[in-house]
Amino acid sequence: MIEQILKDIHTADNQWRSAILRYFNPIGAHPSGLLGEDPLGIPNNLLPYLAQVAIGRRDKLSIFGNDYDSHDGTPIRDYIHVVDLAKGHISALNYLNKLETGEGLFREWNLGTGKGSTVFDVYHAFCKAVGRELPYEVAGRRGGDVLNLTANATRANTELKWEATLSVEDACKDLWKWTTENPFGFNIDNYKWQVFNDDKSDYSNRLHTVSFANGFKVSLANRGALLQSVVKNGTSVVCGFQDPSRYIEKSNPFFGTTVGRVANRIGGAKFELNGNTYQLAANEGANTLHGGFHGYDKQTFFGPVAKQEKNGDKVVNTFLFKYEDKDGNNGFPGDVECVIKYTVDDESVGIEFIGSHLETSPAEATVINLTNHSYFNISGTDSTDGTVVKAITNTQLEVDDSLLPTGKFVPTHTDITKPTKIGPDCAFDYCFVVNEAGSGIDTRSDELKPVLEATHPNTNIKLVAATTDPAFQLYTGTGIDTPGFKPRSGFCVENSRFVNAINVPEWRKQVIVKRGETYGSKAKYTFVDA
């Protein structure tokens, strides 16, 4: 019916372009395990049903007929991997795009392997992927089923320059990866989302909330891949706006956001790399702060890919956000894919920061330093005054009047390795050093080390901040000046490489990422009863 409608449209106006793709039995999933089929109700197709048998959601597979004229008595079908199918769609679109201006087309192509497999062939391939035999029974034939449905894809092979390259075995392996990592598909019981834009028809920025039985609740948003809210024991412990428009105001002090491409300050808003001088936007006096005027806090991240799994007795939710940062954005060289992975359970928020300098990037190297800029307040009031902090280190980077490091490591004005009460007379905005030797570009395999804990006498809540990075910025919020929040409404514990590292010869290796390399780090914020 749809083909006939498109054909009639082309007949009426021959400038229309229509690619009719006829495909047979798509199977499999994306090899990453992030995307796969999530049938509603009882699956109607062979492999989705068999996958649910394998994880215990269905008792057994019904095979409809074993008396066909095939090598094992079951019907023959052309099973095509869904990735091959996706590539076929791209090939068809490219074919249409290459037509001359004003030239129309109505054309059909079969997408298939040209090779048939029986139901038992596919069954055995999936059992091999799973590692065990799966229960089945043979039922009678279904009405309308025929012996053989195999595609002749010669036209697609020739005209679209496309062919299927993945096997049934590949599809079974990829489907099993998807199934084991997503046993209930995309359905997550403790997760919901809502549009987080003034324009309710714009779904690009959404608020994603996950709730746990003990009342712990976390909300994330696409804009800046930000941490919008954390609630512990009924107390909001992270500063955030309820109105999404507040996040684009100039007075927003980077509440909860991912900061990049380079967090903190770059002196003189410039740096040299591989013989080139890169001039950046100076958005804090003569310096660049938190990536410039259009840093990651201003960007809408794709996603998230949301998952839920069990880690022992704990329910764990993960959320992956992605942003593609192109060469030249904000003056930085190189194409970078930034992935922010949140891992949330009933007492903590973990963040994994990944910056991949793509193989196809025009730049030989770039600079990356990522963090999260959440402001914490565990007091139960609108002020953090009286919060008691204790850190793993009392060594900070000495800074000049513009808050740029001098290159020296010095003790801070108050020894915060001992319990220290922050307030108007004891404020901090310093980069504290956990490891004076610095780090390499990817610290994710290093120890996730607790670097600071905080308590307040008003509540029974303790915050423990941990990171794999060699430093963290402790900022007690003296500069907060936005409606609804006053100075010292929250404090930050920002995992970090050394400030202005790209302009200090001894520190540069922490932030320089060559083409094809990946930057990585982890942070974790745990909220427990004090």
Secondary structure, 3 states (H helix, E strand, C coil): CHHHHHHHHHHHCCCCEEEEEEECEEECCCCCCCCCCCCCCCCCCHHHHHHHHHCCCCCCEEEECCCCCCCCCCCEECEEEHHHHHHHHHHHHHHHHCCCCCCCEEEEEEECCCCCEEHHHHHHHHHHHHCCCCCEEEECCCCCCCCEECCCCHHHHHHCCCCCCCCHHHHHHHHHHHHHHCCCCCCCCCEEEEECCCCCCCCCCEEEEEECCCCCEEEEECECCEEEEEEECCEECECCCCCHHHHHCCCCCCCCCEECCECCEEHHHEEEECCEEEECCCCECCEEECCCCCCHHHCECEEEEEEEEEECCEEEEEEEEEEEECCCHHHCCCCEEEEEEEEECCCEEEEEEEEEECCCCCCCEEECECEECCCECCCCCCCCCCCEEEECCCEEEEECCCCCEEEEEEECCCCCCCCEECECCECCEEEEECCCCCCCCECCCCCCEEEEEEECCCCCEEEEEEECCCEEEEECCCCCCECCECCCCCEEEEEECCCCHHHCCCCHHHCEEECCCEEEEEEEEEEEEC
